[in-house]
Amino acid sequence: MNGRTTVAGRILQFNEELAETTLELPPEFTVINPFSGPQKERVREVTTAFYNKYYDDDKPRRLVLGSSPARRGTAVTGVPFEDAKLLESDTRVDVDGYAVSLPSARFLHDVISRYGGRGKFYANFVMSFVCPLGLVRTNPKGKEVNCNYYENKKLLEILQSFLVNALERQLAFGTDTSVCYCIGSGENFAFLSKVNEGQRFFQRIVPLEHPRFITQYNRDREEEFAEKYLSAFRGQDD
């Protein structure tokens, strides 16, 4: 299969819509949009190759949702939570020099490997975000730092309709809505749960601790958290 009838086509169409998205944010906040930024042509090449490799079918998949793309990760590559070297290997597109491998990606791809590998995992899941565009905040020292959509009340109010619409659009991938996995068991899970109470997008939302929280603050418990991820993912398998 190919074209817009596949999951790959739907995801790529969503990315094209994001490329046209503009958001008016408070002065200290900036959007990083990989689909319309300076690397947009290479991002299009990478994402097209990646999604056509793993999603060239019409099979329903479950969503795994983080909060928003990291400014030196997905906000540059366009592929959620992907390790740069693995992405390069998959797509045969040179991503060196504009993407970095992060501890979060390392942890997740260890889980993916133990689940059965990339082919099996991506056949069952789509990894994405509640806020699919990157956000940065300029701190008092004038340095840009990663920012989450929920960190500022005014920012969240401005983004609210965009976030709800983005979630609804991602259901159009052909999503299995019986369960959604939320990466981030704190504010991200709280917001997603609140939206779901009103919209009923998913029958159930399973919270999972963020890999950054695991790798930075709980390295001695990585095995425990990896098993929690695997148990959650395998719990819905046929």
C-alpha positions in Angstrom: 0.0 0.0 0.0 1.0 3.6 -0.5 -0.4 7.1 -0.6 -2.7 8.8 1.8 -4.7 5.6 2.7 -1.8 4.3 4.9 -0.9 5.2 8.4 2.3 6.7 7.0 0.4 8.9 4.7 -1.8 10.2 7.5 1.1 11.0 9.8 3.0 12.8 7.0 -0.2 14.7 6.2 -0.4 15.7 9.8 3.2 16.9 9.7 2.4 19.0 6.6 -0.4 20.6 8.5 1.9 21.4 11.4 4.3 23.0 8.9 1.6 25.6 8.2 0.8 26.1 11.9 1.7 29.5 13.6 1.2 30.2 17.3 1.3 33.6 18.9 3.0 33.0 22.2 4.1 35.3 25.1 7.5 37.1 24.3 9.7 34.8 26.3 8.5 31.7 24.5 9.3 30.5 21.0 8.0 27.6 18.9 10.5 25.2 17.2 8.8 23.7 14.2 10.9 21.1 12.4 8.5 20.9 9.5 8.9 24.6 8.5 12.3 25.4 10.0 15.7 25.7 8.3 16.1 21.9 8.1 12.6 21.3 6.7 13.8 19.6 3.5 16.0 17.1 5.3 13.3 16.6 8.0 10.8 15.8 5.2 13.3 13.4 3.7 13.9 11.6 7.0 10.3 11.5 8.1 9.1 10.2 4.8 11.7 7.4 4.7 11.0 6.5 8.4 7.2 6.4 8.2 7.1 4.7 4.9 9.4 2.0 6.3 7.3 1.2 9.4 3.8 2.5 8.7 3.1 1.6 5.1 -0.2 -0.2 6.0 -3.6 0.5 7.4 -3.3 -1.3 10.8 -4.6 0.5 13.9 -1.9 1.4 16.4 -1.9 2.7 20.0 -0.5 6.2 20.8 2.5 6.7 23.1 2.4 10.4 23.9 5.2 12.5 25.4 4.7 16.2 26.3 6.5 18.1 23.6 9.7 17.6 21.4 13.0 18.5 22.9 14.8 21.4 21.1 17.9 19.3 20.3 16.0 16.1 19.5 12.6 15.6 17.9 12.2 19.3 17.3 15.1 19.0 14.9 14.6 15.5 13.4 10.8 15.4 13.2 10.6 11.8 14.4 9.5 11.4 18.1 12.0 10.0 20.6 14.3 8.7 17.9 18.0 8.0 18.4 20.0 9.9 15.7 22.2 7.0 14.8 19.3 4.5 14.6 17.4 7.0 12.5 20.3 7.4 10.1 20.6 3.6 9.8 16.8 3.2 9.1 16.4 6.0 6.6 19.9 6.0 5.0 19.7 9.8 5.4 22.7 11.5 6.9 21.5 13.1 10.1 24.9 13.7 11.7 25.5 17.3 12.6 21.9 18.3 13.2 20.6 15.7 15.6 21.9 14.2 18.8 21.4 10.9 20.6 19.8 11.5 24.0 19.5 9.4 27.1 15.7 9.3 26.7 16.1 7.8 23.3 18.6 5.3 24.6 16.3 4.1 27.3 13.2 3.9 25.0 15.1 2.0 22.4 16.3 -0.5 25.0 12.7 -1.1 25.8 11.8 -1.3 22.1 14.6 -3.9 21.6 13.3 -6.0 24.5 9.8 -5.7 23.2 10.8 -7.5 20.1 12.6 -4.9 18.0 11.7 -1.8 16.0 9.6 -3.6 13.4 7.4 -5.3 16.0 7.1 -2.2 18.2 6.3 0.3 15.4 3.7 -2.2 14.0 1.8 -1.7 17.3 2.5 1.8 18.4 2.9 5.4 17.1 5.1 7.6 19.3 4.1 11.3 19.3 3.3 14.2 21.6 0.5 16.1 23.3 2.1 19.2 21.9 3.7 18.1 18.6 5.8 21.3 18.2 8.8 22.2 20.3 8.8 25.0 22.8 11.6 27.0 24.3 11.8 29.7 26.9 14.4 32.4 27.2 15.6 32.4 30.8 16.7 35.5 32.8 20.3 34.9 31.5 19.1 35.1 28.0 19.6 31.5 27.2 17.0 29.3 25.4 16.0 26.3 27.4 13.5 23.5 26.8 9.9 24.3 27.9 6.8 22.2 28.3 3.4 23.4 27.4 2.1 23.1 31.0 4.9 25.1 32.7 3.2 28.4 32.4 -0.5 29.1 33.0 -0.8 31.8 30.3 1.1 29.6 27.8 -1.2 26.7 28.4 -4.3 28.9 28.0 -3.0 30.1 24.6 -2.1 26.5 23.5 -5.3 24.8 24.8 -7.3 24.7 21.6 -4.2 23.8 19.5 -3.4 20.9 21.9 -6.9 19.5 21.9 -7.1 19.8 18.1 -3.7 18.1 17.7 -4.8 15.2 19.8 -8.0 14.8 17.8 -6.0 14.9 14.5 -3.8 12.1 15.8 -6.7 9.9 16.3 -7.2 10.2 12.5 -4.0 8.1 12.0 -6.3 5.1 12.5 -5.5 5.0 16.2 -6.6 2.2 18.5 -8.2 4.3 21.2 -8.7 1.5 23.8 -5.6 2.7 25.6 -3.1 5.5 25.3 0.3 5.5 27.0 1.4 8.8 28.5 5.1 9.5 28.9 5.3 11.7 31.9 3.3 10.6 35.0 3.0 14.1 36.4 1.7 17.3 34.6 1.5 15.7 31.2 -0.6 12.8 32.5 -2.8 15.3 34.5 -3.5 17.5 31.5 -4.1 14.6 29.1 -6.5 13.0 31.7 -8.4 16.3 32.1 -8.8 16.7 28.4 -9.9 13.0 28.1 -12.6 13.5 30.7 -14.3 16.0 28.4 -13.4 14.6 25.0 -13.3 10.8 25.7 -10.5 10.3 23.1 -9.3 7.2 24.9 -10.9 4.5 27.0 -7.9 4.4 29.3 -4.6 6.3 29.8 -1.6 4.6 31.3 1.0 6.9 32.9 4.7 6.0 32.5 7.6 7.9 34.1 9.6 10.1 31.7 12.9 8.5 30.5 14.7 11.7 31.5 13.4 11.3 35.1 14.6 7.7 35.0 18.0 8.2 33.4 19.0 11.4 35.3 17.6 10.7 38.8 16.9 6.9 39.0 19.6 5.2 37.1 19.9 2.5 39.7 16.2 1.7 39.0 16.3 1.7 35.1 15.6 -2.1 35.0 12.5 -1.7 37.2 11.2 1.1 35.0 12.0 -0.7 31.8 10.0 -3.7 33.0 7.1 -1.3 33.9 7.1 0.0 30.3 7.3 -3.5 28.9 4.5 -4.8 31.1 2.3 -1.9 30.1 3.0 -2.4 26.3 2.6 -6.1 26.4 -0.6 -6.0 28.5 -2.7 -5.0 25.5 -1.1 -7.4 23.0 -3.2 -10.1 21.5 
